[in-house]
Amino acid sequence: MSKEFKNLETLCVQAGYDPKNGEARVVPIVQSTTFKYDNTDTVADLFDLKSAGFFYTRLGNPTVDALEKRIAALDGGVAAVATASGQSANLNAILNITKAGDNIVVLNNIYGGTFNLLGSTLKNFGIETRFVSSNDLEEAKRNIDEKTKLIFGEVLANPTTAVLDIEKYADLAHSHNIPLILDNTLTTPALVRPIDYGCDIVTYASTKYLDGHATSMGGLIVDSGKFDWTKGNYPQLTEKDESYHGLVFTEQFGPAAYAARIRTVYLRDFGNIAAPFNAFLTLIGIDTLALRLERHSENALKVAKFLESHESVEFVRYPFLESSKDYKLAKKYLKGGSGVISFGIKGGREEAAKFIDSLNLVSLVVHVADVRSYALHPASSTHRQLSDAELEKTGISPNLIRLSIGIENVEDIIEDIDNALRA
Ligand SMILES: *Cc1c(COP(=O)(O)O)cnc(C)c1O
């Protein structure tokens, strides 16, 4: 980008695309899978990664590129890679620096889909996941050994809303020459830029707040460019890659080596890429990200306070409640708490189901983080694959309800919740 902007609201609208004289003002949707060249030498250089340019949409596309540049600018990273979904973002981010025989240390309160991926599926590929309790630094420390390749967690955990102490985990990771990878899906750069606090790689399900309207699956990986791969044990990045005639990623791409390898090896081989149309919709979503997250956070805090004072409610988890154990961390790291609240209804599974079935404006969907208000019962849906013991460990009780507060009028939202609680 030729223009340099700094402030969040401006970057949300302007970053990633700078049209030249007479070009489309809005990022165009380039559906073409392929790109034309005048001679074979140019194409050969592209294939050998000696020059940058589009040649096949599996490895890069102008619409997707604008989205990647925008999120990199928003997060303060050197490069970003867009993928087909949040799942594929976390998969690529982790596989990029692990192989059979390695292990990873993972905070256990992560999203259910990621829990399955890391705890169950990756095991079949010989990568061991060591789950550790959230904000218990000593437990994480005890689990790191010479085969540990990274620490992974969520900045604001979905659905428990626990806030991670980013600086402490970054320091721990760096003292072992391994990177900290954080999923920033629920907070987005509108509420926190994890790289500012030492995080090395940031991932997203752009499916959630970045798109913000529940219209496009997508994932993003942002490379801070700050981690020195040559200090750790990362042969994928520091040794010769046979599929590129012995190219060494850290030598060829410098600080952007990590992101470059995901694109040129994993998008090339796995093909779990972002679709140009989804990238276009996500860019439109990000235009209003700063505004939306402000309103989501404001509405959710009001709803959380209402719930806290309600006689049918056992507990409320929202980081910006003064009663929250995460209040200090939230104040330190976050500009707002997002729209996600979890609370326990008095009673158990049955009462939780009755509450959700009685809602009217707030709808039952398996989704969070778009403009509409939603409710979900994790124990019978997103987390139903977990045993009671596993549920216990991740902090999800059978009576827990997850709310995703939208940008509707907050009085209308509260009235609906109040009616359902009475029912
Ligand atoms: C939804 C979600 C994912 C997975 O994203 P998909 O786009 O559904 O694949 C990963 N992490 C978090 C925190 C999520 O909320």
The ligand as an SDF file (V2000), in Angstrom:
LIG
                    3D

 15 15  0  0  0  0  0  0  0  0999 V2000
  -15.5760  -20.4930   15.1240 C   0  0  0  0  0  0  0  0  0  0  0  0
  -14.2320  -20.5370   15.6850 C   0  0  0  0  0  0  0  0  0  0  0  0
  -13.2020  -21.2660   15.0490 C   0  0  0  0  0  0  0  0  0  0  0  0
  -13.4370  -22.0730   13.8150 C   0  0  0  0  0  0  0  0  0  0  0  0
  -13.7920  -21.2740   12.7470 O   0  0  0  0  0  0  0  0  0  0  0  0
  -14.6220  -21.8310   11.4860 P   0  0  0  0  0  0  0  0  0  0  0  0
  -14.6030  -20.6910   10.5380 O   0  0  0  0  0  0  0  0  0  0  0  0
  -15.9700  -22.2060   11.9830 O   0  0  0  0  0  0  0  0  0  0  0  0
  -13.8730  -23.0110   10.9570 O   0  0  0  0  0  0  0  0  0  0  0  0
  -11.9450  -21.2170   15.6080 C   0  0  0  0  0  0  0  0  0  0  0  0
  -11.6880  -20.5220   16.7350 N   0  0  0  0  0  0  0  0  0  0  0  0
  -12.6710  -19.8360   17.3830 C   0  0  0  0  0  0  0  0  0  0  0  0
  -12.3410  -19.0790   18.6230 C   0  0  0  0  0  0  0  0  0  0  0  0
  -13.9650  -19.8200   16.8890 C   0  0  0  0  0  0  0  0  0  0  0  0
  -14.9200  -19.1350   17.5450 O   0  0  0  0  0  0  0  0  0  0  0  0
  1  2  1  0
  2  3  1  0
  2 14  2  0
  3  4  1  0
  3 10  2  0
  4  5  1  0
  5  6  1  0
  6  7  2  0
  6  8  1  0
  6  9  1  0
 10 11  1  0
 11 12  2  0
 12 13  1  0
 12 14  1  0
 14 15  1  0
M  END
$$$$
